[in-house]
Amino acid sequence: GQNVVAFQTGSFYVKCPSGSGATAGQKAFASTTDGSISFAAAGATVSGSVETNFTARNTCLAGEIAIISA
């Protein structure tokens, strides 16, 4: 019951998933069920997720903060 603002460009802080981190340059994938973020190579297939136009700008470990931008 709350409004959501969707952004197509910009830079944002996200928490790396608990099971993995991110490497600078990887694409951000958004879960189609809960919106959580995961990271993989551009063009990869991530089960239950869609590739976004956002890219990780720094390398981080699981649970750390990543900067993504598009």
ChimeraX attribute file (.defattr): number of C-alpha atoms within 10 A of each C-alpha:
attribute: neighborCount
match mode: 1-to-1
recipient: residues
	/A:1	3
	/A:2	3
	/A:3	5
	/A:4	6
	/A:5	4
	/A:6	6
	/A:7	9
	/A:8	10
	/A:9	11
	/A:10	9
	/A:11	15
	/A:12	14
	/A:13	11
	/A:14	17
	/A:15	18
	/A:16	22
	/A:17	17
	/A:18	11
	/A:19	9
	/A:20	13
	/A:21	19
	/A:22	26
	/A:23	17
	/A:24	15
	/A:25	17
	/A:26	19
	/A:27	26
	/A:28	25
	/A:29	26
	/A:30	19
	/A:31	16
	/A:32	12
	/A:33	8
	/A:34	9
	/A:35	11
	/A:36	15
	/A:37	19
	/A:38	24
	/A:39	24
	/A:40	19
	/A:41	15
	/A:42	15
	/A:43	9
	/A:44	12
	/A:45	12
	/A:46	15
	/A:47	9
	/A:48	11
	/A:49	18
	/A:50	18
	/A:51	21
	/A:52	14
	/A:53	14
	/A:54	22
	/A:55	25
	/A:56	24
	/A:57	18
	/A:58	14
	/A:59	16
	/A:60	18
	/A:61	16
	/A:62	14
	/A:63	14
	/A:64	15
	/A:65	18
	/A:66	23
	/A:67	19
	/A:68	22
	/A:69	17
	/A:70	15
